[in-house]
Structures are given as C-alpha cells and as structure tokens.
C-alpha cells in the first residue's frame, strides 16, 4: 500500500508489456457482385513492418452480427498482405494479425464496401445489317438486396 511504489511498478509493467500491433486494412470503395476484389493490409509494431506473421481476413455482411473467416495468408517482410475474396454482399472486411510474446495481436477493419449489380449481355451476331433485328440475351448478376432493380428490368420487358 505504499504509494511511492506505484511509479516504479508502473514503469516495470510498461517495460515488459508487449508492443501493440497496428493493422490497417484497405478495401475498394465498392465491389461488383460475384467478382473478386483486392483487400490489402499492413501490420506494424513500433513503426516497423511485422514480417512472417499469420494474417486472417474476415468479412461481415451489412446487418450481420458475426464475422466470417474468408482467407488466411502470411505477411511479407514489410508487413504487407493481400487477399482476393469474391463478393456477393455489401459489408466490411477485417484483417487480424497474430501476436507473439514481443507484440500483441492486432486487427483493423475497412469501411463499408457496397455491392453493385452486374449485367452480362450477349447477341446472336456481332454484325447487324441496317434495318435488321438481332436477339439480345441479358443476365443480371444481382446483389441479394437488389429486388427493385430486378423488378424495373422485368417491367421494361423485351
């Protein structure tokens, strides 16, 4: 209970505490349904890249409560790691880098990555003479919450 010891104990605890790992996750500003995106992260401890550390990418869809494991990799010599997940929902990415005795584990999340719908269009002919018609087939790869777009396309008709 000697208050004079607190400063010395605090200094000792600070000296043996592991260095924090700071993780920054970078994701695109938007993604297209069913297409892969590049999600990158950097991990640093005391300003130096964390080399050779296990890194795991997680995804949480908008409105969900839990994070899902998407991919795992290892950081480069500079603390960089990149992933190429395929997106089917709007949501957030988070990278978790494992800790050691010398440094803590670290995590960093991206901002919201909204999902766009994609449409593929095919024709029966690549050349159409003037005044002739050609059949066109369109396939909508839509995000799960894009029912309004599908309805508009159906109403537009052939």
DAMO-V524083 format. One record per residue. SS is DSSP state (2 for helix, 1 for strand, 0 for the rest). PSI is psi in degrees with one decimal (none if undefined). Layout:
SS_PSI, SS_PSI
This chain:
0_11.0, 0_111.5, 0_-20.8, 0_-23.0, 2_-19.9, 2_-41.5, 2_-43.4, 2_-42.1, 2_-40.1, 2_-42.3, 2_-41.2, 2_-46.5, 2_-40.8, 2_-37.1, 2_-28.2, 2_-3.6, 0_141.7, 0_151.1, 1_136.3, 0_143.8, 1_124.9, 1_123.1, 1_131.4, 1_121.5, 1_130.8, 1_121.2, 0_161.6, 0_162.2, 0_-19.5, 1_168.8, 1_156.9, 1_135.5, 0_129.6, 0_4.2, 0_145.8, 1_149.1, 0_158.0, 0_122.0, 1_122.1, 1_158.9, 1_152.1, 1_140.3, 1_127.2, 1_146.1, 1_124.1, 0_33.9, 0_0.8, 1_138.4, 1_137.8, 0_108.7, 0_140.2, 0_23.0, 0_140.5, 1_132.6, 1_136.8, 1_133.2, 1_132.7, 1_156.7, 1_139.0, 1_114.7, 1_151.0, 0_128.9, 0_-12.3, 0_157.6, 0_-21.3, 0_152.3, 0_139.1, 1_136.2, 1_129.9, 1_-44.7, 1_162.0, 1_151.1, 1_-169.3, 1_140.9, 0_150.1, 0_-178.0, 0_-27.9, 0_-0.2, 0_12.6, 1_144.7, 1_144.5, 1_147.6, 1_157.5, 0_66.8, 0_154.5, 1_136.7, 0_137.7, 0_3.3, 0_154.5, 0_147.5, 1_-159.8, 1_147.6, 1_147.8, 1_134.6, 1_130.7, 1_127.5, 1_128.2, 0_152.0, 0_174.8, 0_-174.7, 0_-29.9, 0_-22.9, 1_154.1, 0_164.8, 0_156.9, 1_155.1, 1_146.6, 1_135.1, 1_153.3, 0_172.1, 0_179.0, 0_134.0, 1_98.1, 1_150.0, 1_134.9, 1_152.3, 0_158.3, 1_145.2, 1_133.5, 1_140.3, 1_135.1, 1_146.6, 1_162.6, 0_-16.8, 0_143.6, 0_-15.9, 0_128.3, 0_117.7, 0_150.1, 0_136.3, 0_-4.9, 0_164.3, 0_160.3, 0_143.6, 0_135.6, 1_131.9, 1_130.8, 1_138.4, 1_124.9, 1_118.9, 1_103.1, 0_155.9, 0_151.9, 0_-27.7, 0_21.1, 0_45.3, 2_-31.0, 2_-41.4, 2_-43.5, 2_-42.8, 2_-41.7, 2_-40.1, 2_-40.0, 2_-39.2, 2_-31.3, 2_-31.0, 0_-172.0, 0_none
